[in-house]
Amino acid sequence: MGAALGCRRAGPGPRPSASRGSAATPGLVQRRRIVMNKAARAPTLRWPCPQAPSREARDTLFMLALIAWTMAPHLPTLPLWVSVVSLGVLAWRARLAWTERPLPGRWSLIALVLVTGALTYWTERTLLGRQAGVTLLVVLMAAKTLELKARRDALVVFFLGFFLVLTNFLNSQSLLTAVGMTLSVWGWLTALTLAHMPVGTPTIRQAACLAARATLWGTPVMVALFMLFPRLGPLWALPTEGARTGLSDQMQLGDVAKLATDDSIALRIRFDGPPRPANTLYFRGPVLSLYDGERWHATPGRPRPDLAEPAPDATALRYDMILEPQRISWLPLPEFTVARPQTTPVLASLPPGPDSTGQWNLSAPLGQRLRLTGHALPQLSGQSLSDNARARLTMLPPGKHPRSRAWAQQLQAQPALQAASTPALVEAVLAHIRQQSFVYTLSPGRYLGDVVDEFWLERRTGFCEHYAASFVVIMRAMGIPARIVTGYQGADPLLQDGQFVVRQSNAHAWAEVWHDGQGWLRVDPTAAVAPERVQQGQTLRTPPGLVLGAFDAVSPGLRDRLRRFAETLDNRWNVWVLGYGRDQQRQWLQHWGLEQVDTAALLRLIVLLAAAVGLLGAFWALREARREPPWQRLARRVLAELNRVGVPATAAQDPYTWAQGLHAAHGAAAAPATQALLALHAQRYGPSPTADSAPKNAAGRGTHTTVWWRHFRQAMRALPGTRR
């Protein structure tokens, strides 16, 4: 059975004969022979062996896999039909290469191009622009493989592949994308190397090693250009991954709870001096003052640079922050940032100061990662409240929250609170939250009817926005001006590279109340029911899934440690590589003693370095051209030894002929040297006529030239009657 299922054809084997002493008759023996002959002629069951593909098929399959790897990051951002068409065409081309079938005709390619163009126009409504261009590039890259008929077609695919690598950085410039595209570049260099090795069957590994060596030789030039090339205009800035989920300029109960499940990073910040406690980390975003009974709205005000006067004193806290892209035009800055921070890159739409509510409002949403350096004050100064503002900030929509209003008026009518100040009324409401069965949860469920009345008087289960909104309603019902502030509160307990990491899950809502003589006072009602949320910055987290939970099952906290490690690497990549802008370049050049280097000076320096590299390359090429090949150098030394002992050997002969001449001149005394020459012949030309005599020692096949030469010279010096 094993031979029948093997890859080799099994022979019929010897025919069994009747054993001696058997009672078989001649007729029975004859019938046995007929049956056995038929069995011998029957086809043998064989398992088909896969044949190794030809070099052309192997190189084509390698290039197809490389195309799929390069276009893979694009596919999630493109329409579904792009993935279907591209991967289908690549699979079709792979089948043609494996089976060595002819390529499709011209009309098939024309039909594919027309269908691709029509689908692109249908999904993008244009054939121009970045998205449409990338779509056409991905699909036509796959279609180009169907007409690989000449070397010219292969070169077009190679350079399209390099261009496709660049387009991946339009979507993401993360470290993971850089590593993946580095492998793609290595693969395309390997494919290009294979195309320039038409003779023989070089392995992909050999071509990959040659491409890697060439890349390593070019790495110093690449690093020098990266460090010295002038940073022009907005081309160099901190990278961005596109706008993510962030704060909103309006709030309806349930909005902030959606952010609490998002662990993506909102900002990173470093303060001068010792780390600040978590309960002081408040990042002020939109201030919600207008209320229509359903939603709270923020309104941008007129910038007030006068709030920054006088200049930040010793009580101001300096910070350095990296802010991720935002979907709104409000910047969440540390409370209270009153002086215009410095930004990298320069943000022209940043106003000269915050408005009267402490908001920093841009003319458009922040679409790129931004570095800010500024100062934060512990308290706003110079605050005042006009009569119109007081009326607006105590207004509640008619007919809304009747039971909560009645509760607030009953509380204020108590004898102990009839003439109470604003802080006393605030403390009374917070005491009510502490004493009643209020619950802080990420999943409060769906509220029906009047949300504030149901939350405050019945269910008492909610998130920070429920507490902040209900608290402001109660304060306004008492005639106290109040408003909601949204932003971020707290940070990860562990620093990353000396920075606090604030996530979208740190999104928070708190309240501010007006106190005559002191101004606006921050009140965080969430701290009354969940002090750990504010005091320690601990956010509620959704239960991990099966895969993420497996990490914690293996080692508690492993998932968080891996996440911090990946985020630290990504941050260093962003700051040190992608964030290497004009200021960092100037500081680096000043470190090396190059002061006041402008763009023209940098370009001259690059030209000088390029000339120096060119001269070094020319010198190396000249040296290699004059360099004697290893075989010629070894042959010259061997001929010198043979001529020294009287053997008339020439360079036109092979080592086997040299061995014959040496044996004829010195006989058995030259046996070690003769065996070494035979081994050299076998090493260079394959098995010699006396391969059995080739020694299996240090001079055998595959031995390094230096070792072989040492063995041969010792054998030659041992010949009797020779001069040593």
C-alpha positions as CSV (number, residue, x, y, z in Angstrom):
1,M,0.0,0.0,0.0
2,G,2.8,2.4,0.8
3,A,4.5,1.9,-2.6
4,A,1.2,2.2,-4.4
5,L,0.5,5.6,-2.8
6,G,4.0,6.8,-3.2
7,C,5.3,9.3,-5.7
8,R,7.4,6.8,-7.6
9,R,6.0,4.3,-10.0
10,A,6.0,0.9,-8.2
11,G,7.1,-2.1,-10.3
12,P,5.2,-5.3,-10.5
13,G,7.7,-7.2,-8.4
14,P,8.6,-10.9,-8.5
15,R,5.9,-13.3,-9.2
16,P,5.1,-15.8,-6.4
17,S,5.3,-19.4,-7.2
18,A,3.5,-22.4,-5.8
19,S,5.2,-23.9,-2.8
20,R,6.7,-27.3,-3.0
21,G,4.4,-30.1,-2.1
22,S,1.3,-28.3,-3.0
23,A,-1.6,-30.1,-4.5
24,A,-2.2,-27.5,-7.2
25,T,-3.1,-28.9,-10.5
26,P,-1.6,-27.6,-13.8
27,G,-4.9,-26.0,-14.7
28,L,-5.1,-24.1,-11.4
29,V,-1.5,-23.0,-11.8
30,Q,-2.3,-21.7,-15.3
31,R,-5.3,-19.8,-14.0
32,R,-3.2,-18.3,-11.2
33,R,-0.7,-17.1,-13.8
34,I,-3.4,-15.4,-15.9
35,V,-4.8,-13.6,-12.8
36,M,-1.4,-12.4,-11.7
37,N,-0.5,-11.2,-15.2
38,K,-3.7,-9.1,-15.2
39,A,-2.9,-7.7,-11.8
40,A,0.6,-6.8,-13.0
41,R,-0.8,-5.0,-16.0
42,A,-3.4,-3.1,-13.8
43,P,-2.6,0.6,-13.2
44,T,-0.9,1.4,-9.9
45,L,-2.7,3.8,-7.6
46,R,-0.3,6.8,-7.2
47,W,-0.6,10.1,-5.3
48,P,0.3,13.0,-7.6
49,C,3.5,14.7,-6.5
50,P,3.5,18.6,-6.6
51,Q,6.1,19.7,-9.0
52,A,8.3,22.7,-8.2
53,P,7.3,25.7,-10.2
54,S,9.6,27.1,-12.8
55,R,11.6,30.2,-12.0
56,E,9.3,32.4,-13.9
57,A,6.3,31.1,-12.0
58,R,8.1,31.4,-8.7
59,D,9.1,35.0,-9.3
60,T,5.6,35.8,-10.4
61,L,4.0,34.3,-7.3
62,F,6.4,36.1,-5.1
63,M,5.5,39.4,-6.8
64,L,1.8,38.7,-6.5
65,A,2.2,38.0,-2.7
66,L,4.2,41.3,-2.4
67,I,1.4,43.3,-4.2
68,A,-1.2,41.8,-1.9
69,W,0.9,42.7,1.2
70,T,1.5,46.3,0.0
71,M,-2.1,47.0,-0.9
72,A,-3.5,45.3,2.3
73,P,-3.5,48.5,4.5
74,H,-5.6,50.3,1.8
75,L,-8.4,47.7,1.6
76,P,-10.2,48.6,4.9
77,T,-10.4,52.2,3.8
78,L,-11.7,51.5,0.2
79,P,-15.1,50.2,-1.0
80,L,-15.7,46.5,-0.7
81,W,-15.7,46.0,-4.5
82,V,-12.0,47.1,-4.6
83,S,-11.0,44.2,-2.3
84,V,-13.1,41.7,-4.3
85,V,-11.8,42.8,-7.7
86,S,-8.1,43.2,-6.6
87,L,-7.8,40.0,-4.7
88,G,-9.8,38.1,-7.4
89,V,-7.4,39.3,-10.2
90,L,-4.3,38.4,-8.1
91,A,-5.7,34.9,-7.4
92,W,-6.5,34.5,-11.1
93,R,-3.0,35.6,-12.1
94,A,-1.5,33.2,-9.5
95,R,-3.4,30.3,-11.0
96,L,-2.2,31.2,-14.5
97,A,1.4,31.3,-13.2
98,W,1.1,28.0,-11.4
99,T,-0.5,26.2,-14.3
100,E,1.7,28.0,-16.8
101,R,-1.3,29.0,-18.9
102,P,-1.4,31.9,-21.3
103,L,-2.5,35.4,-20.2
104,P,-5.9,36.8,-21.1
105,G,-6.3,38.8,-24.3
106,R,-6.4,42.5,-24.8
107,W,-10.2,42.8,-24.8
108,S,-10.4,41.2,-21.4
109,L,-8.0,43.8,-20.0
110,I,-9.9,46.6,-21.7
111,A,-13.2,45.4,-20.2
112,L,-11.6,45.2,-16.7
113,V,-10.3,48.7,-17.0
114,L,-13.7,50.1,-18.1
115,V,-15.5,48.3,-15.3
116,T,-13.0,49.6,-12.8
117,G,-13.3,53.2,-14.0
118,A,-17.1,52.9,-13.9
119,L,-17.1,51.5,-10.3
120,T,-14.7,54.2,-9.1
121,Y,-16.9,57.0,-10.6
122,W,-20.0,55.4,-9.1
123,T,-18.5,55.2,-5.5
124,E,-16.4,58.4,-5.5
125,R,-18.5,60.5,-8.0
126,T,-15.2,61.6,-9.6
127,L,-12.0,60.1,-11.1
128,L,-9.8,62.8,-9.6
129,G,-8.8,63.4,-6.0
130,R,-6.9,61.4,-3.4
131,Q,-9.5,58.7,-2.7
132,A,-10.4,58.1,-6.3
133,G,-6.7,58.0,-7.2
134,V,-5.8,55.5,-4.6
135,T,-8.8,53.3,-5.6
136,L,-7.7,53.3,-9.3
137,L,-4.1,52.7,-8.3
138,V,-4.9,49.6,-6.2
139,V,-7.2,48.0,-8.8
140,L,-5.0,48.8,-11.8
141,M,-2.0,47.6,-10.0
142,A,-3.6,44.2,-9.8
143,A,-4.8,44.4,-13.4
144,K,-1.3,45.2,-14.6
145,T,-0.1,41.8,-13.6
146,L,-2.3,40.3,-16.3
147,E,-0.1,41.7,-19.0
148,L,3.4,40.8,-17.7
149,K,4.7,39.8,-21.1
150,A,8.0,41.6,-21.2
151,R,10.7,43.0,-19.0
152,R,9.3,46.5,-19.5
153,D,6.0,45.4,-18.0
154,A,7.7,44.0,-14.9
155,L,9.6,47.3,-14.4
156,V,6.3,49.2,-14.6
157,V,4.9,47.0,-11.9
158,F,8.0,47.4,-9.7
159,F,7.8,51.2,-9.7
160,L,4.0,51.2,-9.3
161,G,4.7,49.0,-6.2
162,F,7.1,51.6,-4.8
163,F,4.5,54.3,-5.4
164,L,1.8,52.2,-3.7
165,V,4.1,52.0,-0.7
166,L,4.1,55.8,-0.4
167,T,0.3,56.1,-0.7
168,N,-0.1,54.0,2.5
169,F,1.3,56.9,4.5
170,L,-1.6,59.1,3.3
171,N,-3.9,57.1,5.7
172,S,-1.5,56.3,8.6
173,Q,2.0,57.3,9.6
174,S,2.1,55.0,12.7
175,L,5.1,52.9,13.6
176,L,3.2,49.7,12.6
177,T,2.6,51.1,9.1
178,A,6.3,52.1,8.8
179,V,7.5,48.6,9.8
180,G,5.0,47.0,7.3
181,M,6.1,49.3,4.5
182,T,9.7,48.8,5.2
183,L,9.2,45.1,4.6
184,S,7.3,46.0,1.4
185,V,10.3,48.1,0.2
186,W,12.6,45.2,1.0
187,G,10.4,42.9,-1.0
188,W,10.2,45.2,-4.0
189,L,14.0,45.6,-3.9
190,T,14.3,41.8,-3.8
191,A,11.9,41.5,-6.8
192,L,13.9,44.1,-8.7
193,T,17.2,42.2,-7.9
194,L,15.7,39.0,-9.2
195,A,14.7,40.8,-12.4
196,H,18.4,41.8,-12.9
197,M,19.6,38.2,-12.4
198,P,18.3,36.5,-15.5
199,V,20.9,33.7,-15.6
200,G,20.4,30.5,-13.6
201,T,17.9,30.0,-10.8
202,P,19.0,32.3,-7.9
203,T,16.9,31.7,-4.8
204,I,14.7,34.4,-3.3
205,R,16.8,34.3,-0.2
206,Q,20.0,35.2,-2.2
207,A,18.2,38.1,-3.8
208,A,16.8,39.3,-0.5
209,C,20.2,39.2,1.2
210,L,21.7,41.2,-1.7
211,A,18.8,43.7,-1.5
212,A,19.3,44.0,2.3
213,R,23.0,44.7,1.9
214,A,22.3,47.4,-0.7
215,T,19.7,48.9,1.6
216,L,22.1,48.9,4.6
217,W,24.7,50.7,2.4
218,G,22.2,53.4,1.6
219,T,20.9,53.8,5.2
220,P,23.5,56.4,6.2
221,V,22.5,58.6,3.2
222,M,18.9,58.2,4.1
223,V,19.5,59.2,7.7
224,A,21.6,62.2,6.6
225,L,18.9,63.5,4.2
226,F,16.2,63.0,6.9
227,M,18.2,65.1,9.4
228,L,19.4,67.8,7.0
229,F,16.6,68.2,4.4
230,P,14.9,71.6,5.0
231,R,11.4,71.4,6.6
232,L,9.3,73.5,4.2
233,G,5.9,75.0,5.1
234,P,3.2,72.7,6.5
235,L,4.7,69.5,5.0
236,W,6.4,68.6,8.3
237,A,4.1,68.5,11.3
238,L,3.2,66.1,14.1
239,P,1.4,63.2,12.3
240,T,-2.3,62.5,12.6
241,E,-4.4,59.5,12.2
242,G,-7.5,61.5,11.3
243,A,-10.2,62.9,13.6
244,R,-11.4,60.5,16.2
245,T,-14.3,60.4,18.6
246,G,-14.1,63.4,20.9
247,L,-16.0,65.9,22.9
248,S,-19.0,67.7,21.5
249,D,-20.2,71.2,21.7
250,Q,-23.6,70.0,22.8
251,M,-24.8,67.4,25.3
252,Q,-27.8,65.3,25.7
253,L,-27.9,62.7,28.5
254,G,-26.1,59.7,27.1
255,D,-23.5,61.4,24.9
256,V,-20.6,61.4,27.2
257,A,-21.3,57.8,28.3
258,K,-20.5,56.8,24.7
259,L,-17.0,58.3,25.1
260,A,-16.3,56.4,28.3
261,T,-15.9,53.2,26.4
262,D,-13.2,54.6,24.1
263,D,-9.7,54.0,25.4
264,S,-7.9,55.9,22.6
265,I,-5.6,58.7,23.6
266,A,-7.0,62.2,23.7
267,L,-3.9,64.0,24.8
268,R,-0.5,63.7,26.5
269,I,0.8,66.3,28.9
270,R,3.9,67.0,31.0
271,F,4.0,69.5,33.8
272,D,7.1,71.2,35.2
273,G,7.9,70.2,38.7
274,P,6.5,67.2,40.6
275,P,3.5,65.3,39.2
276,R,0.1,66.8,40.0
277,P,-2.6,64.8,41.9
278,A,-5.3,63.3,39.7
279,N,-8.1,65.4,41.3
280,T,-6.5,68.6,40.0
281,L,-6.3,67.4,36.3
282,Y,-9.2,69.2,34.7
283,F,-9.0,70.0,31.0
284,R,-11.6,72.6,30.0
285,G,-13.5,72.1,26.8
286,P,-16.9,73.4,25.7
287,V,-18.9,75.3,28.4
288,L,-22.6,74.5,28.0
289,S,-24.7,77.4,29.1
290,L,-27.7,77.4,26.8
291,Y,-30.5,74.8,27.6
292,D,-33.6,74.1,25.6
293,G,-35.0,71.4,27.9
294,E,-33.4,68.6,25.9
295,R,-29.9,69.6,25.0
296,W,-27.2,71.8,26.4
297,H,-25.3,73.9,23.9
298,A,-22.0,75.8,23.9
299,T,-21.6,79.2,22.3
300,P,-18.2,80.7,21.4
301,G,-17.6,84.1,22.8
302,R,-15.3,86.9,21.9
303,P,-11.6,86.3,22.8
304,R,-10.4,88.2,25.8
305,P,-6.6,88.5,25.8
306,D,-6.9,90.8,28.8
307,L,-7.5,87.8,31.0
308,A,-3.8,87.0,30.5
309,E,-2.7,90.3,32.1
310,P,-0.6,90.4,34.1
311,A,1.8,87.8,32.7
312,P,1.8,84.4,34.4
313,D,3.5,84.6,37.8
314,A,5.1,82.0,40.1
315,T,1.7,80.4,40.7
316,A,1.3,79.5,37.0
317,L,2.1,76.0,36.1
318,R,4.0,75.4,32.8
319,Y,3.0,72.4,30.7
320,D,3.9,70.8,27.4
321,M,1.0,68.9,25.7
322,I,0.4,66.9,22.6
323,L,-3.2,67.1,21.6
324,E,-4.8,64.6,19.3
325,P,-7.2,65.6,16.4
326,Q,-10.6,66.8,17.6
327,R,-13.9,66.7,15.8
328,I,-14.9,70.1,17.3
329,S,-13.3,73.5,17.2
330,W,-12.9,73.8,21.0
331,L,-9.4,72.9,22.5
332,P,-9.4,71.1,25.8
333,L,-6.6,72.9,27.7
334,P,-5.6,72.7,31.4
335,E,-7.6,74.9,33.7
336,F,-7.0,77.8,33.6
337,T,-5.0,78.6,30.4
338,V,-5.4,82.3,29.9
339,A,-2.3,83.2,27.8
340,R,-2.0,82.0,24.2
341,P,0.2,78.9,24.2
342,Q,2.9,78.3,21.6
343,T,2.0,75.6,19.0
344,T,3.9,73.3,16.8
345,P,3.1,73.5,13.9
346,V,2.0,77.2,14.1
347,L,-1.8,77.3,14.4
348,A,-2.9,80.5,12.8
349,S,-6.6,80.1,13.9
350,L,-5.7,80.0,17.6
351,P,-7.2,83.2,19.1
352,P,-5.1,85.6,21.2
353,G,-6.9,84.5,24.4
354,P,-9.9,82.6,25.7
355,D,-13.4,84.0,25.8
356,S,-15.1,85.1,29.0
357,T,-16.0,81.4,29.9
358,G,-12.5,80.2,29.6
359,Q,-13.1,78.4,26.2
360,W,-10.4,78.3,23.5
361,N,-12.3,78.2,20.2
362,L,-10.8,77.7,16.8
363,S,-12.3,78.7,13.4
364,A,-12.4,75.0,12.4
365,P,-12.0,71.6,14.1
366,L,-8.4,70.5,14.8
367,G,-7.4,68.1,12.0
368,Q,-3.9,67.3,13.0
369,R,-1.8,66.4,16.0
370,L,-0.7,69.5,17.8
371,R,2.0,70.3,20.4
372,L,1.3,73.1,22.8
373,T,3.4,74.8,25.4
374,G,1.7,77.1,27.8
375,H,0.9,78.1,31.4
376,A,-2.2,77.3,33.6
377,L,-3.4,79.5,36.4
378,P,-5.2,78.0,39.5
379,Q,-8.1,80.5,39.2
380,L,-9.6,82.9,36.7
381,S,-9.3,86.6,37.7
382,G,-11.2,89.7,36.6
383,Q,-14.6,87.9,36.4
384,S,-17.9,89.7,36.4
385,L,-21.5,88.8,35.6
386,S,-23.9,91.2,34.0
387,D,-27.6,91.2,34.7
388,N,-28.3,89.7,31.2
389,A,-25.9,86.9,31.8
390,R,-27.3,86.3,35.3
391,A,-30.8,85.9,33.8
392,R,-29.6,83.7,31.0
393,L,-27.7,81.4,33.4
394,T,-30.6,81.0,35.8
395,M,-33.2,80.3,33.1
396,L,-35.0,77.0,32.7
397,P,-37.4,76.1,30.0
398,P,-41.0,76.5,31.0
399,G,-42.8,73.3,32.0
400,K,-39.6,71.3,32.2
401,H,-38.5,69.3,35.3
402,P,-41.4,70.4,37.6
403,R,-40.7,67.9,40.3
404,S,-37.0,68.8,40.5
405,R,-37.8,72.5,40.7
406,A,-40.3,71.9,43.5
407,W,-37.7,69.8,45.3
408,A,-35.1,72.6,45.0
409,Q,-37.5,75.2,46.3
410,Q,-38.4,73.0,49.3
411,L,-34.8,72.6,50.1
412,Q,-34.1,76.3,49.9
413,A,-37.2,77.0,52.0
414,Q,-35.8,75.1,55.0
415,P,-35.1,77.4,57.9
416,A,-31.4,76.7,58.0
417,L,-31.0,77.5,54.3
418,Q,-33.4,80.4,53.7
419,A,-30.6,83.0,53.9
420,A,-27.7,80.6,53.1
421,S,-24.9,81.5,50.8
422,T,-24.2,79.8,47.5
423,P,-21.5,77.5,49.0
424,A,-23.9,76.4,51.7
425,L,-26.6,75.6,49.2
426,V,-24.1,73.7,47.1
427,E,-23.0,71.7,50.1
428,A,-26.6,70.9,51.0
429,V,-27.2,69.4,47.5
430,L,-24.0,67.4,47.6
431,A,-25.0,66.1,51.0
432,H,-28.2,64.9,49.5
433,I,-26.3,63.0,46.9
434,R,-24.1,61.4,49.5
435,Q,-26.9,60.4,51.8
436,Q,-29.3,59.0,49.2
437,S,-28.8,55.8,47.3
438,F,-27.3,57.4,44.2
439,V,-25.2,55.0,41.9
440,Y,-22.5,55.9,39.5
441,T,-22.5,53.5,36.6
442,L,-21.6,53.4,32.9
443,S,-24.9,51.7,31.9
444,P,-27.8,53.6,33.6
445,G,-30.3,52.2,31.2
446,R,-32.8,54.2,29.2
447,Y,-34.7,57.0,30.8
448,L,-38.3,57.7,29.7
449,G,-40.1,61.0,30.1
450,D,-38.4,63.8,32.1
451,V,-34.9,62.5,32.5
452,V,-33.9,65.0,35.2
453,D,-37.0,64.3,37.4
454,E,-36.6,60.5,36.9
455,F,-32.9,60.5,37.7
456,W,-33.0,62.9,40.7
457,L,-36.1,61.6,42.4
458,E,-36.6,58.0,41.4
459,R,-33.8,55.9,39.8
460,R,-30.7,57.9,41.0
461,T,-28.5,55.9,38.6
462,G,-26.4,57.6,36.1
463,F,-23.1,58.9,34.7
464,C,-21.2,62.1,35.2
465,E,-23.4,64.0,32.7
466,H,-26.6,63.0,34.7
467,Y,-25.1,64.4,37.9
468,A,-23.8,67.6,36.3
469,A,-26.9,68.3,34.3
470,S,-29.3,67.6,37.3
471,F,-27.1,69.6,39.7
472,V,-27.2,72.7,37.3
473,V,-30.9,72.4,37.0
474,I,-31.3,72.3,40.8
475,M,-29.0,75.4,41.2
476,R,-30.8,77.3,38.6
477,A,-34.1,76.5,40.3
478,M,-32.7,78.1,43.4
479,G,-31.8,81.2,41.4
480,I,-28.1,80.5,41.4
481,P,-26.3,81.0,38.0
482,A,-24.9,77.7,37.0
483,R,-23.5,76.0,33.8
484,I,-22.0,72.7,32.7
485,V,-18.4,72.3,31.7
486,T,-17.2,69.4,29.6
487,G,-13.7,68.2,29.0
488,Y,-11.4,65.6,30.5
489,Q,-10.6,64.8,34.1
490,G,-7.9,62.5,35.4
491,A,-5.3,60.5,33.6
492,D,-3.6,57.1,33.6
493,P,-2.1,56.3,37.0
494,L,1.3,55.5,35.5
495,L,3.3,58.0,33.5
496,Q,4.6,57.2,30.0
497,D,7.9,58.9,29.2
498,G,7.2,61.3,32.0
499,Q,3.8,62.3,30.5
500,F,0.3,62.0,31.8
501,V,-1.9,60.1,29.3
502,V,-5.5,61.3,29.1
503,R,-7.9,59.1,27.2
504,Q,-11.3,59.5,25.7
505,S,-12.5,57.4,28.6
506,N,-11.5,60.3,30.8
507,A,-14.2,62.5,29.2
508,H,-16.1,64.2,32.0
509,A,-18.7,66.7,32.8
510,W,-18.8,69.0,35.9
511,A,-20.6,72.1,37.0
512,E,-19.7,75.7,37.8
513,V,-21.8,78.0,40.0
514,W,-21.5,81.8,40.5
515,H,-20.6,83.2,43.9
516,D,-20.7,86.9,44.2
517,G,-17.3,88.2,45.3
518,Q,-15.4,85.1,44.2
519,G,-16.6,84.4,40.7
520,W,-17.2,81.0,39.2
521,L,-16.6,78.0,41.5
522,R,-16.0,74.5,40.2
523,V,-18.4,71.9,41.7
524,D,-18.0,68.2,40.7
525,P,-21.1,66.4,41.9
526,T,-19.7,63.1,40.6
527,A,-17.2,63.2,43.4
528,A,-20.0,63.0,46.0
529,V,-21.2,59.6,44.7
530,A,-17.9,58.2,43.2
531,P,-14.9,60.0,44.9
532,E,-12.5,57.5,43.3
533,R,-13.5,58.8,39.8
534,V,-12.3,62.3,40.7
535,Q,-9.8,61.8,43.5
536,Q,-7.8,59.0,41.7
537,G,-8.9,59.6,38.1
538,Q,-10.3,56.0,37.9
539,T,-12.7,55.7,35.0
540,L,-15.3,53.0,34.5
541,R,-14.3,50.3,32.0
542,T,-16.3,47.9,30.0
543,P,-15.7,44.2,30.6
544,P,-13.0,42.9,28.2
545,G,-14.0,40.4,25.5
546,L,-12.8,36.8,25.2
547,V,-9.5,37.6,23.5
548,L,-8.6,40.6,25.7
549,G,-9.7,38.8,28.8
550,A,-7.4,35.9,28.0
551,F,-4.4,38.2,28.5
552,D,-5.5,39.1,32.1
553,A,-6.2,35.4,32.7
554,V,-2.6,34.6,31.9
555,S,-1.2,37.5,33.9
556,P,-3.2,40.2,35.7
557,G,-2.5,43.5,34.2
558,L,-0.7,42.0,31.1
559,R,-3.1,43.7,28.7
560,D,-2.5,47.2,30.2
561,R,1.3,46.6,30.2
562,L,1.3,45.6,26.6
563,R,-0.9,48.6,25.7
564,R,1.4,51.0,27.5
565,F,4.5,49.5,25.8
566,A,2.9,49.9,22.4
567,E,1.7,53.4,23.1
568,T,5.1,54.4,24.4
569,L,6.8,53.2,21.2
570,D,4.2,55.0,19.1
571,N,4.7,58.2,21.0
572,R,8.5,58.1,20.6
573,W,8.0,57.4,16.9
574,N,5.7,60.4,16.7
575,V,7.9,62.8,18.6
576,W,11.4,61.7,17.5
577,V,10.8,60.8,13.9
578,L,7.5,62.2,12.6
579,G,7.7,65.2,14.9
580,Y,11.2,66.1,13.8
581,G,10.3,69.5,12.5
582,R,11.9,72.8,11.9
583,D,12.5,73.6,15.6
584,Q,14.0,70.2,16.3
585,Q,16.2,70.4,13.3
586,R,17.5,73.9,14.4
587,Q,18.2,72.6,17.9
588,W,20.1,69.6,16.5
589,L,22.2,71.7,14.2
590,Q,23.0,74.1,17.0
591,H,24.1,71.2,19.1
592,W,26.7,70.5,16.5
593,G,27.8,74.1,16.3
594,L,25.9,75.2,13.2
595,E,24.2,78.5,14.2
596,Q,21.8,80.4,12.0
597,V,21.5,77.8,9.3
598,D,18.9,78.7,6.7
599,T,17.3,76.7,3.9
600,A,20.0,77.7,1.3
601,A,22.8,76.7,3.7
602,L,21.1,73.3,4.3
603,L,20.8,72.7,0.6
604,R,24.5,73.6,0.1
605,L,25.4,71.2,2.9
606,I,23.4,68.4,1.3
607,V,25.1,69.0,-2.1
608,L,28.5,68.8,-0.4
609,L,27.6,65.6,1.3
610,A,26.2,64.1,-1.9
611,A,29.5,65.0,-3.7
612,A,31.5,63.4,-0.9
613,V,29.4,60.2,-1.1
614,G,29.8,60.2,-4.9
615,L,33.5,60.4,-4.6
616,L,33.6,57.6,-2.1
617,G,31.4,55.5,-4.4
618,A,33.7,56.2,-7.4
619,F,36.8,55.3,-5.3
620,W,35.1,52.1,-4.2
621,A,34.1,51.2,-7.8
622,L,37.7,51.9,-9.0
623,R,39.1,49.7,-6.2
624,E,36.7,46.9,-7.0
625,A,37.6,47.1,-10.7
626,R,41.3,46.7,-10.0
627,R,40.7,44.1,-7.3
628,E,41.9,40.6,-8.3
629,P,39.1,37.9,-8.1
630,P,39.6,35.3,-5.3
631,W,40.0,32.4,-7.7
632,Q,42.7,34.2,-9.8
633,R,44.6,35.2,-6.7
634,L,44.5,31.6,-5.4
635,A,45.5,30.2,-8.8
636,R,48.5,32.5,-9.1
637,R,49.8,31.4,-5.7
638,V,49.3,27.7,-6.5
639,L,51.1,28.1,-9.8
640,A,54.0,29.8,-8.0
641,E,54.3,26.9,-5.6
642,L,54.1,24.3,-8.5
643,N,56.8,26.2,-10.5
644,R,59.0,26.3,-7.5
645,V,59.1,22.5,-7.3
646,G,59.6,22.1,-11.0
647,V,56.1,21.4,-12.2
648,P,55.4,23.1,-15.5
649,A,51.8,24.3,-14.7
650,T,49.9,27.1,-16.5
651,A,46.9,29.2,-15.7
652,A,45.0,27.6,-18.7
653,Q,45.0,24.2,-16.9
654,D,42.6,23.0,-14.2
655,P,43.6,21.7,-10.7
656,Y,43.2,18.1,-11.9
657,T,45.9,18.7,-14.6
658,W,48.1,20.3,-12.0
659,A,47.6,17.3,-9.7
660,Q,48.7,14.9,-12.6
661,G,51.8,17.0,-13.2
662,L,52.7,17.1,-9.5
663,H,52.2,13.3,-9.2
664,A,54.4,12.7,-12.3
665,A,57.2,14.9,-11.0
666,H,57.3,13.8,-7.4
667,G,55.4,10.5,-7.2
668,A,54.0,9.2,-3.9
669,A,55.9,11.9,-1.9
670,A,53.5,14.5,-3.2
671,A,50.4,12.6,-2.3
672,P,49.1,15.1,0.3
673,A,49.5,18.0,-2.1
674,T,48.0,16.0,-4.9
675,Q,44.9,15.2,-2.8
676,A,44.6,18.8,-2.0
677,L,44.6,19.8,-5.7
678,L,42.0,17.1,-6.4
679,A,39.8,18.5,-3.6
680,L,40.2,22.0,-5.1
681,H,39.1,20.6,-8.5
682,A,36.0,19.0,-6.9
683,Q,35.2,22.2,-5.1
684,R,35.3,24.4,-8.2
685,Y,34.2,22.1,-11.0
686,G,32.3,19.3,-9.2
687,P,33.4,15.7,-8.7
688,S,36.8,14.9,-10.1
689,P,37.7,11.7,-12.0
690,T,39.1,10.4,-8.7
691,A,36.5,11.8,-6.4
692,D,37.0,8.9,-4.0
693,S,40.5,10.2,-3.4
694,A,39.4,13.7,-2.4
695,P,40.1,14.1,1.3
696,K,37.2,14.7,3.7
697,N,39.2,17.0,5.9
698,A,40.0,20.7,6.0
699,A,40.8,20.8,2.3
700,G,37.5,19.2,1.2
701,R,34.6,20.7,-0.6
702,G,33.2,24.0,0.7
703,T,36.3,24.8,2.7
704,H,37.4,28.4,3.1
705,T,40.2,29.4,0.7
706,T,42.6,30.4,3.5
707,V,42.3,27.0,5.3
708,W,42.8,25.1,2.0
709,W,45.8,27.2,1.1
710,R,47.4,26.6,4.5
711,H,47.0,22.9,4.1
712,F,48.4,22.9,0.5
713,R,51.4,25.0,1.3
714,Q,52.3,22.8,4.2
715,A,52.1,19.7,2.0
716,M,54.3,21.4,-0.7
717,R,56.9,22.5,1.9
718,A,57.1,18.9,3.1
719,L,58.3,17.6,-0.3
720,P,61.8,16.1,0.0
721,G,64.6,18.0,-1.8
722,T,62.6,21.3,-2.1
723,R,63.8,24.6,-0.9
724,R,61.9,25.8,2.1
